[in-house]
Amino acid sequence: MTIPRNIIDEITKLRLEISTHDDLYYIKNDPGITDLEYDMLMKRLIEIETLYPELLSPDSPSQRVGGKISKEFNNVRHKQVMLSLSNTYVREELLDFDRRVEQLTGSEDYKYVAELKIDGVAISLHYKEGLFSLGVTRGDGQQGDDITANLRTVRSIPLKAKLFEGIPEEFEVRGEVYIEKTAFLEMNKYQEEKGGKIFVNPRNAAAGTLKLQDSGMVAKRPLTMFAYSLIYPETANNKLSSHWKGLELLDRMGFRVNPIRNIYDSIEDVIAFCNEWNGKRDTLHYEIDGAVIKVDSINQQEKLGATAKSPRWAVAFKFSAEQVETKLESVNWQVGRTGAVTPVANLTPVFLAGSTVSRATLHNVDEIERKNLHLGDMVIIEKGGDIIPKIVEVVLEKREINAEKITPPVGCP
């Protein structure tokens, strides 16, 4: 069947227009049209592709709608191992890292790139001739699951990268898929209203979503991505010289790259970056759990090498547990299977380190006495290991005069 010229012109125009608006909304955060106008453009595109299926292409914006059902995910071996980063927690450990880098690089000058550590899910994206061809989870670092159909629905992942001189025909992009704080709260509210699963935190929600076997459901979840690494194949004619240049190229190619990054000559400047964002993480619309520091030069990265698990040219600086203030409203006494009674604090719900917290364990009566807890107290809470909520201390200056002491039950509750 001959396709009318006006249909070909219209579908070309629609794809360009929708892709432009995707870039404005999901990459540049500067929407150019209303949701309704966007939906009408997409509806018309799908109508034409349904009438003329021979016009359907893998880089069409309609492919983000999802709908493919996967009974299982195939395993894919990574072309380059996805190593995990060693963690540091204090200034002295970063200084030790710097001393090792200095020793292994010899007399060469070196620079560090400092970036925020997004609390999400690491993924690998493969492109051939600019088209997104394969998406893989980190897995065990050696191999991961093929979740290409699910990743196609993530609108901040380009289905077609912008290519220019010097970019090889095939390349790999690594990034972090995550859910923003507000979107996570809205998603949980929707789940609660329909009686669905309530997610613990944004990271778990993102990880669970990527493993769904229905890409149509994935498309309805508010996933987004920051790209953090560009990798050329070993057969590439030209070699990427630095990590910083790779980030700049990713930005030019249409990938969403976190603008909060910097390049430094000294570890002291890196430490200042870490301290700054440890204090400012509440100002961000996404969760971070630290900063990532990488030696900039690719040649020096190769010279430094890696251990069996971690690169010697990069390290993660993990932030201390986030703390917030809330009210201790009441205490429940729970009886375990062995008969042990454990007090549990009921708190005024508050958002902390990626999830809404309304309860915290008090461990035992001795713990209540040690912390001098009273009903109605304003308390400081944090998550032990960023997972389990616990009360750190009482804000004594905010205690009411008639605050009631917490007393254990006389009989078995």
Disulfide bonds with the S-S distance in Angstrom:
none
